[in-house]
Amino acid sequence: MQYQQLGDSEVEVSEVGFGAWVVGTDWWGDRSEEDALEMIQYAVDQGITYFDTGDVYGHGRSEKLIGQALAEVREEVTIATKVGYDFYNNPQAGHGELPKEMDPDYLREAVEKSTERLDVETIDVLQLHNANVEEITPEVLELLDELEEEGLIRARGLALGPSIGWLAEGDLAIEEEFDSLQLVWNVLEQEVGNHFLETIGRTDSSTSLIPRVPHSSGILNEQVTPETELEAGDHRGFRPDEWYETGWEKLEALRFLERDGERTMGQASIAWLLSHEPVASVTPTFRTRADIDEWAAASDVPKLTDEELTRVAELYASGFDIDRDDGMDSLRSSVDGEDIRSAGLDKLAAD
């Protein structure tokens, strides 16, 4: 495992991180508390030190499990959480999105409650959860300054969701020198990541990018195939069928990234993201120990060559030479959120 610094902070993250929404909810399949604790601890054993959670995941359950599992190695790991959804005063039905609350007084109280659940005095990385541009006010920025000065947080970030807002929100975080920006980004869904690479280059910003969904909801790691029957409630089932069908075709065009015995497609998908200099950590969704074994090793597999990177760029620019209208276009156009919502993917916004 390799490690990088997050933005201008002194916070260090493993190049492969652990997205802890999977242990706090049943959106990617349910698991017992014992299984969740064992997965987190096993991830540490494989060199993963960056753990990303949110107060809304399981309404605090994920934070409690993270705090419990990492208590004995607290000084060796980096814990990030998110605040901004008011689950304290609002019930949640299924995967529907909760009301957001970005009032500074609410955010401070939410941070304090998160430290209690995590059993920490300081949160390494605090992320505003899907905040819109108009919600990142001067008062909110002032609060983040205060929280850092008081030692309640070490670094600040913004986590983006596709039906909430993308480009203007991320650009603002980069221009304000947030330490991290979390986004959905993978080799099949490049539009937003490419935009932020340009923004970082234009502004000479030190903001680090943290991609999630690196395997495009199971296509690139081949955990969702034409024969797969997703469990009821599995978040990936909200993707439309035609989106998967087109994704499987595009997967075949990317087979050249595999190297027998050296690099699987699942690893190549993470390595492709890590080939971009601003990317500090990639957070796949681990479901089993085998996932952790394979994807944690992606930090050390052979790096993609210039020729491979060029070929990926050419394939994406050509639409992977698929001549029919495809479901991937719906996600590319989701910068305004309308297609995502109409496809029933509101949950993706709350990740």
C-alpha positions as CSV (number, residue, x, y, z in Angstrom):
1,M,0.0,0.0,0.0
2,Q,1.2,3.5,-0.9
3,Y,0.2,6.6,1.1
4,Q,-0.4,10.3,0.1
5,Q,-1.0,13.6,1.8
6,L,-4.4,15.1,1.6
7,G,-4.4,18.6,0.1
8,D,-2.3,21.1,2.1
9,S,-3.1,19.3,5.4
10,E,-0.8,17.0,7.3
11,V,-3.4,14.3,7.0
12,E,-2.1,11.1,5.4
13,V,-4.4,8.7,3.5
14,S,-3.9,5.2,2.0
15,E,-4.2,5.2,-1.7
16,V,-7.1,2.7,-1.3
17,G,-9.6,3.7,1.3
18,F,-12.6,2.1,3.0
19,G,-16.0,3.5,2.2
20,A,-17.9,2.7,5.4
21,W,-21.4,3.3,4.1
22,V,-21.3,-0.4,3.4
23,V,-21.1,-1.3,7.1
24,G,-23.7,1.2,8.4
25,T,-26.6,0.5,6.0
26,D,-28.2,-2.4,4.1
27,W,-27.9,-0.5,0.7
28,W,-25.2,-2.9,-0.5
29,G,-26.5,-6.0,1.2
30,D,-27.0,-6.4,5.0
31,R,-24.3,-7.7,7.3
32,S,-24.1,-8.4,11.0
33,E,-22.3,-6.0,13.4
34,E,-19.7,-8.7,14.0
35,D,-19.1,-9.1,10.2
36,A,-18.8,-5.3,9.9
37,L,-16.2,-5.0,12.7
38,E,-14.2,-7.9,11.2
39,M,-14.1,-6.3,7.8
40,I,-12.9,-3.0,9.1
41,Q,-10.2,-4.6,11.2
42,Y,-9.2,-6.9,8.2
43,A,-8.8,-3.8,6.0
44,V,-6.3,-2.3,8.5
45,D,-4.3,-5.5,8.3
46,Q,-4.1,-5.1,4.5
47,G,-2.6,-1.6,4.9
48,I,-5.8,0.5,4.5
49,T,-5.6,3.5,6.8
50,Y,-8.3,5.8,5.3
51,F,-11.8,5.2,6.5
52,D,-14.6,7.3,5.1
53,T,-18.1,7.4,6.7
54,G,-20.9,9.8,7.3
55,D,-23.2,10.6,10.2
56,V,-26.3,9.8,8.1
57,Y,-25.2,6.2,7.3
58,G,-27.4,4.1,9.4
59,H,-28.2,7.2,11.3
60,G,-25.0,7.1,13.2
61,R,-24.5,3.3,13.1
62,S,-21.6,3.4,10.7
63,E,-19.7,6.0,12.8
64,K,-20.2,3.9,16.0
65,L,-18.9,0.8,14.2
66,I,-15.9,2.7,12.8
67,G,-15.1,4.1,16.2
68,Q,-15.3,0.7,17.9
69,A,-13.3,-1.2,15.3
70,L,-10.5,1.4,15.1
71,A,-10.2,2.2,18.8
72,E,-7.0,0.3,19.3
73,V,-5.3,1.7,16.2
74,R,-6.6,5.3,16.3
75,E,-3.2,6.9,16.0
76,E,-2.4,4.8,12.9
77,V,-5.5,5.6,10.8
78,T,-7.3,8.5,9.3
79,I,-11.1,8.9,9.8
80,A,-13.3,11.1,7.6
81,T,-16.9,11.7,8.2
82,K,-19.7,13.8,6.6
83,V,-22.3,16.1,8.1
84,G,-25.2,18.0,6.6
85,Y,-28.2,15.7,6.5
86,D,-30.7,16.2,9.4
87,F,-31.6,12.7,10.4
88,Y,-32.1,13.7,14.0
89,N,-35.4,15.5,13.3
90,N,-36.5,13.6,10.1
91,P,-37.4,9.9,9.6
92,Q,-36.0,8.2,6.5
93,A,-38.1,5.9,4.3
94,G,-36.1,3.4,2.3
95,H,-33.4,5.1,0.2
96,G,-35.0,8.4,-0.1
97,E,-33.0,11.6,0.5
98,L,-33.3,13.4,3.9
99,P,-33.6,17.1,4.2
100,K,-30.2,18.9,4.4
101,E,-29.2,21.4,7.1
102,M,-26.1,23.5,6.6
103,D,-26.8,26.1,9.3
104,P,-23.5,26.6,11.1
105,D,-25.1,26.0,14.6
106,Y,-26.5,22.7,13.3
107,L,-23.2,21.7,11.7
108,R,-21.2,22.4,14.9
109,E,-23.7,20.3,16.9
110,A,-23.5,17.5,14.3
111,V,-19.7,17.5,14.4
112,E,-19.8,17.2,18.2
113,K,-22.2,14.3,18.0
114,S,-20.0,12.6,15.4
115,T,-16.9,12.8,17.7
116,E,-18.9,11.1,20.4
117,R,-20.0,8.3,18.2
118,L,-16.5,7.9,16.7
119,D,-15.1,8.1,20.2
120,V,-12.5,10.7,19.1
121,E,-11.5,14.1,20.1
122,T,-10.6,15.2,16.6
123,I,-12.1,14.2,13.2
124,D,-9.3,13.9,10.7
125,V,-11.4,15.0,7.7
126,L,-14.7,16.7,8.0
127,Q,-16.7,16.8,4.7
128,L,-19.8,18.8,4.0
129,H,-22.3,16.2,2.7
130,N,-23.7,17.2,-0.8
131,A,-23.7,20.9,0.0
132,N,-25.0,23.2,-2.8
133,V,-23.1,26.3,-3.8
134,E,-25.6,28.5,-2.0
135,E,-25.2,26.4,1.2
136,I,-21.4,26.9,1.3
137,T,-21.7,30.4,2.8
138,P,-19.1,32.6,4.3
139,E,-20.5,31.7,7.7
140,V,-20.0,28.0,6.9
141,L,-16.5,28.6,5.8
142,E,-15.9,30.6,9.0
143,L,-17.2,27.7,11.0
144,L,-14.7,25.3,9.3
145,D,-11.9,27.7,10.2
146,E,-13.1,27.7,13.8
147,L,-13.4,23.9,14.0
148,E,-9.8,23.6,12.8
149,E,-8.5,26.2,15.2
150,E,-10.3,24.4,18.1
151,G,-8.8,21.1,17.1
152,L,-12.1,19.5,16.4
153,I,-11.1,18.8,12.8
154,R,-7.8,18.5,11.0
155,A,-8.9,18.9,7.3
156,R,-12.0,19.9,5.4
157,G,-13.6,18.4,2.4
158,L,-16.7,18.3,0.3
159,A,-18.5,15.1,-0.8
160,L,-20.5,15.5,-4.0
161,G,-23.7,13.6,-5.1
162,P,-24.8,13.6,-8.7
163,S,-28.4,14.7,-8.3
164,I,-27.5,17.4,-5.7
165,G,-24.8,19.3,-7.6
166,W,-21.5,18.7,-9.3
167,L,-19.5,21.2,-11.2
168,A,-20.1,24.5,-9.5
169,E,-19.9,22.9,-6.1
170,G,-16.6,21.2,-6.7
171,D,-15.1,24.2,-8.4
172,L,-16.0,26.3,-5.3
173,A,-14.3,23.7,-3.0
174,I,-11.2,23.7,-5.2
175,E,-11.1,27.5,-5.3
176,E,-11.5,27.7,-1.5
177,E,-8.6,25.3,-1.2
178,F,-10.6,22.5,0.5
179,D,-8.3,19.7,1.3
180,S,-10.4,17.0,-0.4
181,L,-13.2,16.6,-2.9
182,Q,-15.1,13.3,-3.1
183,L,-16.9,12.4,-6.3
184,V,-18.2,9.5,-8.4
185,W,-15.6,8.9,-11.0
186,N,-14.4,5.8,-12.9
187,V,-13.2,4.8,-16.3
188,L,-16.8,4.5,-17.7
189,E,-17.9,7.8,-16.0
190,Q,-15.2,10.4,-16.6
191,E,-17.0,13.6,-17.3
192,V,-17.0,15.1,-13.9
193,G,-13.5,13.9,-12.9
194,N,-12.1,15.4,-16.1
195,H,-13.7,18.7,-15.3
196,F,-12.1,18.9,-11.9
197,L,-8.7,18.0,-13.2
198,E,-9.0,21.0,-15.5
199,T,-10.1,23.2,-12.6
200,I,-7.2,22.1,-10.4
201,G,-4.8,22.7,-13.2
202,R,-6.2,26.1,-14.0
203,T,-6.2,27.3,-10.4
204,D,-3.0,25.5,-9.3
205,S,-5.0,24.2,-6.4
206,S,-3.7,21.6,-3.9
207,T,-7.1,20.0,-3.4
208,S,-7.0,16.2,-3.5
209,L,-9.6,14.2,-5.3
210,I,-11.2,11.1,-3.7
211,P,-13.1,9.0,-6.2
212,R,-15.8,6.6,-5.1
213,V,-17.7,4.0,-7.2
214,P,-14.4,3.2,-9.0
215,H,-16.0,0.0,-10.4
216,S,-19.1,1.7,-11.8
217,S,-21.6,-0.2,-9.6
218,G,-20.1,-3.6,-10.2
219,I,-19.5,-3.6,-13.9
220,L,-15.7,-3.1,-13.9
221,N,-15.1,-5.6,-11.1
222,E,-17.6,-8.0,-12.8
223,Q,-19.6,-8.4,-9.6
224,V,-22.7,-7.5,-11.6
225,T,-22.9,-9.6,-14.8
226,P,-25.8,-10.4,-17.1
227,E,-26.5,-13.4,-14.9
228,T,-26.5,-11.5,-11.6
229,E,-29.7,-11.2,-9.6
230,L,-29.3,-8.3,-7.1
231,E,-30.9,-8.7,-3.7
232,A,-34.0,-6.6,-2.9
233,G,-32.8,-3.2,-1.6
234,D,-29.3,-3.5,-3.1
235,H,-28.5,0.1,-4.2
236,R,-27.0,-1.1,-7.5
237,G,-30.5,-2.2,-8.6
238,F,-31.5,1.4,-9.1
239,R,-29.4,1.6,-12.2
240,P,-31.5,1.1,-15.3
241,D,-31.0,-2.2,-17.2
242,E,-29.9,-0.5,-20.4
243,W,-27.1,1.3,-18.4
244,Y,-25.7,-2.1,-17.4
245,E,-26.1,-3.6,-20.9
246,T,-24.0,-0.8,-22.4
247,G,-21.5,-1.0,-19.6
248,W,-20.8,-4.6,-20.2
249,E,-20.1,-3.9,-23.9
250,K,-17.7,-1.2,-22.9
251,L,-16.0,-3.5,-20.4
252,E,-15.0,-5.8,-23.2
253,A,-13.2,-2.9,-25.0
254,L,-11.1,-2.4,-21.8
255,R,-9.8,-5.9,-21.5
256,F,-6.4,-4.8,-22.6
257,L,-5.9,-3.3,-19.1
258,E,-5.8,-6.8,-17.5
259,R,-2.4,-8.4,-17.0
260,D,-2.6,-12.1,-16.2
261,G,-1.3,-12.7,-12.7
262,E,-0.3,-9.0,-12.3
263,R,-3.4,-6.8,-12.7
264,T,-7.1,-7.7,-12.6
265,M,-9.7,-5.5,-14.2
266,G,-10.9,-4.5,-10.7
267,Q,-7.3,-3.4,-9.8
268,A,-6.8,-1.7,-13.1
269,S,-9.9,0.4,-12.5
270,I,-8.4,1.7,-9.3
271,A,-4.9,2.1,-10.8
272,W,-6.4,4.2,-13.6
273,L,-7.8,6.7,-11.1
274,L,-4.5,6.7,-9.1
275,S,-2.7,7.6,-12.3
276,H,-4.1,11.1,-12.0
277,E,-1.8,13.2,-9.8
278,P,-4.6,15.0,-7.7
279,V,-6.1,11.6,-6.7
280,A,-5.0,10.8,-3.1
281,S,-7.3,7.9,-2.3
282,V,-9.9,5.7,-4.0
283,T,-12.8,4.3,-1.9
284,P,-14.3,1.1,-3.4
285,T,-17.2,-0.7,-1.8
286,F,-15.8,-3.7,-0.1
287,R,-18.3,-6.6,0.5
288,T,-15.9,-9.4,1.4
289,R,-12.4,-10.2,2.5
290,A,-11.6,-11.2,-1.1
291,D,-12.5,-7.7,-2.2
292,I,-10.2,-6.2,0.3
293,D,-7.3,-8.6,-0.7
294,E,-7.7,-7.7,-4.4
295,W,-8.4,-4.0,-4.3
296,A,-6.1,-3.0,-1.5
297,A,-3.3,-4.4,-3.7
298,A,-4.3,-2.1,-6.5
299,S,-1.9,0.5,-5.0
300,D,1.0,-1.7,-5.8
301,V,0.1,-3.4,-9.2
302,P,2.0,-2.3,-12.3
303,K,1.1,1.3,-13.1
304,L,-0.8,1.9,-16.4
305,T,1.5,2.8,-19.2
306,D,1.3,6.0,-21.3
307,E,0.0,3.8,-24.1
308,E,-2.7,2.3,-22.0
309,L,-3.8,5.7,-20.7
310,T,-3.9,7.1,-24.2
311,R,-6.0,4.2,-25.4
312,V,-8.5,4.6,-22.6
313,A,-8.8,8.3,-23.4
314,E,-9.4,7.5,-27.1
315,L,-12.0,4.9,-26.3
316,Y,-13.9,7.3,-24.0
317,A,-13.7,10.1,-26.6
318,S,-15.2,7.8,-29.2
319,G,-18.0,6.5,-27.0
320,F,-16.3,3.1,-27.0
321,D,-17.4,2.8,-30.6
322,I,-20.9,1.8,-29.5
323,D,-23.2,3.3,-32.2
324,R,-26.5,3.2,-30.3
325,D,-28.0,5.5,-27.7
326,D,-26.6,4.2,-24.5
327,G,-27.5,4.5,-20.8
328,M,-24.1,5.9,-19.9
329,D,-25.1,9.2,-21.5
330,S,-27.7,9.6,-18.8
331,L,-25.1,9.7,-16.1
332,R,-22.9,12.0,-18.1
333,S,-25.8,14.5,-18.4
334,S,-26.6,14.2,-14.7
335,V,-24.6,17.3,-13.9
336,D,-28.0,19.0,-13.7
337,G,-29.4,16.0,-11.8
338,E,-32.6,15.5,-13.8
339,D,-31.7,12.2,-15.5
340,I,-30.4,10.7,-12.2
341,R,-33.6,11.5,-10.4
342,S,-35.9,10.2,-13.2
343,A,-33.9,7.0,-13.2
344,G,-34.7,6.5,-9.5
345,L,-31.2,7.1,-8.3
346,D,-31.9,9.5,-5.5
347,K,-30.0,7.3,-3.2
348,L,-26.8,7.9,-5.2
349,A,-27.1,11.5,-4.3
350,A,-27.0,10.8,-0.6
351,D,-23.8,8.6,-0.6
